[in-house]
Amino acid sequence: MTPRRRRLVVVLGILAGVSIAGALALSAFRQNVTFFFDPSQVAAGQVPAGERFRLGGMVVNGSLHREPGSLEVHFRVTDFNHEVPVSYDKVLPDLFREGAGVVAHGRLRSDGTFVADEVLAKHDEKYMPPEVARSLKRRHGESRAESLAPATAGPTEGAGATRGAAPAAAATPAAAAGS
């Protein structure tokens, strides 16, 4: 085999190896992608059958029902246009409550019930997952979106000013003691 042919075989071998590695990486990435849907999209049938996805919205007041003697709980999630029944059989987060934002991971059964593997609740009274805020904005228009805008924003200037004021207040007694 000539040196030129040997280089060609090595280059083709490297190219084949990189192609296989790239295909495996893309396949793993596609399997780990979880899409977000709101109840209106679920009701419209836009959810791929048998696939895991995230369902987000607000827990309907009065919809929470616990099965006696088990961890199983049933509730409904809404985007204020449609509701989706949810079934969950593990311990709910401490912050989970009716009327609060929630994102559930799981699959849709053929009867239209979402079977959740994991339920995530909001972490304070102003937080709402960005996907839920966007979905509610699309469904309710600007008036609802404006009320959600401060809830999805990061730290405010007031919080930064408070942090900046603490060292100045601490320096004042030291300056007074030095006089």
N, C-alpha and C positions, 0 to 999 in steps of 0.2 A: 504494500500500500504506500502510495506516495505521500509526502508530507502535506501536500495540498488537500488530498482526499481525507487524511487523518484529521486535519483542522475542520473540514466540513462536517465530518461525523461528530466531532466534539461540539461544534457550534449547534448542530441540529439536536444533539442530546441535551444540551443546556436549554435550548429553546423549548423542547418537549417537557422537560422538568419544570420550567417556569410556568408553562401553560397548564400543566396538571395542578401545580400548587395554586395558581390563580383560580382555576375552576373549583377546587376544593374550598378555598376561602370564600368565594361567592356563594357556593352552596350552603356553607355554614351560616353566612350572613343572612341569607334568605330564610333559613329555618328559625333564626332568632328574632326576626322582625315581627313585632306585634302591632297591629293597626288599631286606631282609636275610632270608635263609632258612638254616636249619640242615639238615644231612643228613637228619634224620628227616622234615622237611617236604618235602624234595625227593623222598624215597622214597615219601611218601604222595601225591605228585602235586599238591601245593598250589602249585606254581610255574606262573605263566602261560606258555603255550607261546610260544617265540620272543622273549621279553622279556629284557632285561639285568637281572641281579640280583646281589647279593653273597652269596657262600657262605662261611660261617664255621665254624670248628671247629679240631680238632687234626690235625696231619699224622700219619698212622698210621706207627708204627715199621716199618722194613723195606719201605715201599711206594715209596720214591723210586727211579725208574729213568730214566737219561739215555740219549738216543739218541746213539750214537757219531757224531762228526763234525758234530753240529748242536747248537743251543741247546735243542731240544725236550726237555721233561722231563715225566714222568708220575708222579703220586702220588695218594694217597687221603686224603680229609678225613673225619673222623668226629666225631660228638657222643657216642660211646661206645654208641650204639644202632644206628646205620646208618652206612654208608660211601658216599661218592660219589667215583668216579674223576675226576681233574682232569688236563687236558692244558694245557701252557703252553709257548710257543715264544720267550720272551724271556729276558733275564738275570734270574735270581732275586735277591732282596735278600740282602745279606751275612748277615743274621741268620736267614735261612730254614734250618730244620733239621727233621729228623724228631722227633716228640713235642712240637713247639712249636705255639703258636696261630697261626692264619693267617686272613686274610680275602681272598678272591679275587673279582674283578669279572669278569663275563662272561655267557655264555649256555649253556643246556643243549642238547646235541645230542639227536637222536631216539633214539640208542643209550644214553642215560643218562649220557654223559660230559660233564662241565662243561668248556667251553673257556674258559680265563681270558685276559682281555686285560691284566689287572694283578693282581699278587700282593703283598699287604702282610704283612709279618712283624712279630712283636712287637718292641718296642724295648729291653726288658731282661727279665731272667728272672722278674720278678714281674708284669709288665703283661699284661693280657688285654683285648681289645676288649670294651666293655660289652655289646654284643649277644651275643657268644660266652659271656660270663659268665652273662647272663640265661638263655640257652638251656641251658647246662650245669646251671644251678640248677634249671630246670624238669625236666630229664631225670634228674637224680641226687638231687634233694631237698636238704634243709638241710645234711647232713653235707658234701657237696661245696661248697655255697654258702658255708659258714662258712670253708672253707679258701681260697676265692677272695676273700672280703670284703676282707682286707688288700691283696690285689693290685690291686683296682680303686679303692681309696681314694686320696686325694690325699696331699700331704706330711704327714708325721706330726709330732707335737709335738716329738719328739726332734730332727728336722731343724731346726725353728725354734729350739729351745733351743741347738743347736750354733751356729747363726748368731748368736744373741744373746750367746753366751759369748765369741766371738772378740774383739769390741771391749773387753770387760772384761779379757781377758787381755792385750790390747795396751796398755790403760791402766795396768795394774799395773807394768810395767817403767818407764814414763814417770814414774809417781808415785815409784817407788823412786829413780830418777835425780835427781829434783827434791829429795829429802830431804837 
